[in-house]
Amino acid sequence: MKQISRYIAPMILFAGGVWLLSLRIPGWSMILGLPAIQIGIIFVIFNFDNSSKEILDLSRYHIVKCDICNDPTAAPMGEIHEVCPSCRTRKIKS
């Protein structure tokens, strides 16, 4: 729910800008509508960047060797033994 609430205000700002542009009020729709659309898009980009950084926090991982092929693979902190994704898919298929 927290992730969704981040995007509500920028999307409302974007939709409000589009609505203002559709009103075709001489001068005011361009003065208020275009900046609202641009600010809404920028806020959506920043929120997406922040949420992806939270989800893909690389400080919680370290590199270990795969138990099967000895290739380097990412593992959560504290894990010593890990199987790389390619070996895991081969193991599941066979």
KEVO-429406 format. One record per atom (N, C-alpha, C): residue in three letters; y, x, z. Coordinates in steps of 0.2 Angstrom, whole numbers, plus 5000, padded with zeros to 4 digits. Layout:
BEGIN
ALAYXZ;...
END
This chain:
BEGIN
MET499450045000;MET500050005000;MET500650045000;LYS500650105004;LYS501250155004;LYS501350174997;GLN500850194993;GLN500950224986;GLN501250164982;ILE501050104982;ILE501350054978;ILE502150044980;SER502250044987;SER502950024989;SER503450074986;ARG503250134985;ARG503650194982;ARG503950174975;TYR503550134972;TYR503750124965;TYR504050054964;ILE504150014969;ILE504449944968;ILE505149954967;ALA505549994971;ALA506249994970;ALA506450024963;PRO506150084961;PRO506350104955;PRO506150054949;MET505650024950;MET505449974944;MET505949914944;ILE506149894950;ILE506649844950;ILE507249864947;LEU507449924949;LEU508049954946;LEU508049964938;PHE507449984936;PHE507349984929;PHE507349914925;ALA507049864928;ALA507049804926;ALA507649764926;GLY508049784931;GLY508749754932;GLY509149784926;GLY509149844925;GLY509449874919;GLY509349844913;VAL508749834911;VAL508549804905;VAL508749734905;TRP508749694911;TRP509049624911;TRP509849634910;LEU510149674913;LEU510849684911;LEU511049694904;LEU510649744901;LEU510749754894;LEU510649694890;SER510149654892;SER509949594888;SER510549534888;LEU510949534894;LEU511449484894;LEU512049494889;ARG512149554887;ARG512649564881;ARG513349544884;ILE513449564890;ILE514149554893;ILE514549614890;PRO515149604886;PRO515449654883;PRO515649714888;GLY515449774887;GLY515649824891;GLY515249834897;TRP515149784901;TRP514849784908;TRP514049804907;SER513749774902;SER513049784902;SER512849854900;MET513349884896;MET513249954894;MET513350004900;ILE513949984904;ILE514150024909;ILE513650024915;LEU513349964917;LEU512949954922;LEU512149964920;GLY512049934914;GLY511349934912;GLY510950004911;LEU511350044906;LEU511050104905;LEU510950154910;PRO511450164915;PRO511350204921;PRO510750174925;ALA510650114926;ALA510150084930;ALA509450104927;ILE509450094921;ILE508750114917;ILE508650184918;GLN509150224917;GLN508950304918;GLN508850324925;ILE509150294930;ILE509050314937;ILE508350284939;GLY508150224936;GLY507550194938;GLY506950244935;ILE507050264929;ILE506550314926;ILE506450374930;ILE507050404932;ILE507050464935;ILE506750454942;PHE506850404946;PHE506550394952;PHE505750384951;VAL505550344946;VAL504850344945;VAL504550404944;ILE504850454940;ILE504550514939;ILE504550554945;PHE505050554949;PHE505050594956;PHE504450564960;ASN504450504961;ASN503950474965;ASN503250484963;PHE503150484956;PHE502450504953;PHE502350574955;ASP502850624954;ASP502750694956;ASP502550704963;ASN502850674968;ASN502750674975;ASN502050654977;SER501850594974;SER501250564976;SER500650604973;SER500750634967;SER500250684964;SER500150744968;LYS500750774971;LYS500650834975;LYS500350814982;GLU500450754984;GLU500050734990;GLU499350734989;ILE499150704984;ILE498450694982;ILE498050754980;LEU498450794976;LEU498150854974;LEU498350914978;ASP498350914985;ASP498650964989;ASP498151024989;LEU498351074985;LEU497851134984;LEU497751184990;SER498251174995;SER498151215001;SER497551195005;ARG497251135004;ARG496651115007;ARG495951145004;TYR496051184999;TYR495451214995;TYR495451284995;HIS494951314994;HIS494851394993;HIS494351404988;ILE494251464985;ILE493851474980;ILE493151504983;VAL492551484981;VAL491951504983;VAL491551514977;LYS490951554977;LYS490551554971;LYS490051494972;CYS489851474966;CYS489351424965;CYS488751444967;ASP488351404971;ASP487651424973;ASP487151434968;ILE487251404962;ILE486751404956;ILE486951454951;CYS487551454949;CYS487751504943;CYS488251554945;ASN488451554951;ASN488951604954;ASN489651604951;ASP489851554947;ASP490451554945;ASP490951524950;PRO491551554950;PRO492051524955;PRO492151454955;THR492251424960;THR492351344961;THR492751334967;ALA493151274967;ALA493551254972;ALA493151224977;ALA493251234984;ALA492851204989;ALA493351184995;PRO493251134998;PRO493651115004;PRO493651175009;MET494251185013;MET494251235018;MET493651225023;GLY493351275025;GLY492751275029;GLY492051265026;GLU492051255020;GLU491451245016;GLU491251315013;ILE490651335014;ILE490451405012;ILE490051395005;HIS489651345005;HIS489151335000;HIS489451274996;GLU489551284989;GLU489751234985;GLU489451234978;VAL489351184974;VAL489051184968;VAL489551164963;CYS489651204957;CYS490251184953;CYS490051124949;PRO490551084946;PRO490451024943;PRO489951024937;SER489951084933;SER489551084927;SER488751084930;CYS488651124935;CYS487951134938;CYS487751064941;ARG488251034944;ARG488150964947;ARG487950914942;THR488250914936;THR488050864931;THR487450884928;ARG487250944927;ARG486650964924;ARG486050944929;LYS486150954936;LYS485650934941;LYS485550854941;ILE486150824940;ILE486050744940;ILE485650724934;LYS485850754928;LYS485450734922;LYS484750754922;SER484550804925;SER483850824925;SER483450794930;
END
